[in-house]
Amino acid sequence: MRTTVIPAQITTVEDKIAGSLNLTQLMLLMVPVFWTTIVYTLFTPMMHVVWYKLPLVLAVIIISLGLAIRINGVVVFNWLFVILNYKLRPKLYVFNKNDSYLKEIDLPVETKPTVQPSPSKRISTVPSSPSINVQDFLLLKRFMKRRKMKLRYRSDAKGGLNVAFEHI
């Protein structure tokens, strides 16, 4: 009685269509047939064998045969596809931790309204974020240098950030 071994990982088994050829290899071997037909019928003089048609046909036949060969159980066309995907993907990976270090920050410019609303029609507004002034920043920098201070950052258990000055 004839027995067949069924592999444990069925997804890795290739379907063989004709002998040891799979669908990719058969399609690669059909390309020269269609290309030869197109060259023979559409290139002038039509339906005649001319010397310049032969290199076009032979080049496609050689390329198709080369891509249909198996190396280490994998079709060369598949190797080529993997290599091209590797070469074409981006090579620069940017680590983004959602921090603002060395990022350009565009702060909104506050404009003063020309017309003040009357006190009876006062509209409650949500306080806006404080604007950063360059002079204040420079004063803070000088203060830290003169007093030999450094900034200390600590995060608490709830994800908040505590900032404090420490003497060196």
C-alpha positions, 0 to 999 in steps of 0.5 A: 500500500502506498503511503504519503507523508503529510507535513506538519506545516502545510503552508510552507509546501509549494503546489507543483503543477507540472513535474517540479515546476510551480505556478511562478516558474510556469508563468516565467516560462510562458513570457518568452512565448507571448513576447515572441508572438508579439515581436513576430506579429507586430514589429515590421516587417510583420510575419517575417523573421528578420535579424533584429527580432532575434536578439529581442527574443533571445534576450527575453528567453535567457532572462526568463530561464534565469529567473525560473531556476531554483537555488536552494529550493527557492525560485530566483525570481522570488530571491530577486523580489526579496532583494529589491524589497530590501533595497527599496525600503527606507534605510533611515529609522527615526526614533520618535519618543514624542519629545520636543528636544531639538524640535522647532516649536511654532508658538502662536502670536498673540494679537491684541484686540482693537475693540474692548468688549463692554463690561456687561457683555464680558465673555468668559475665556479659557486662559491661553498657554503662557507665551515664552519670551526670549528675554525671560529665557536668557535671564533664566539662563544667566540666573542658573549660571551665576547661582551654580544651579541646575534643573532637575526633572522628575516624573511622578507615578501619575505621569506628571513632570516636576521641575525644580532648581538644585544647587550644585 
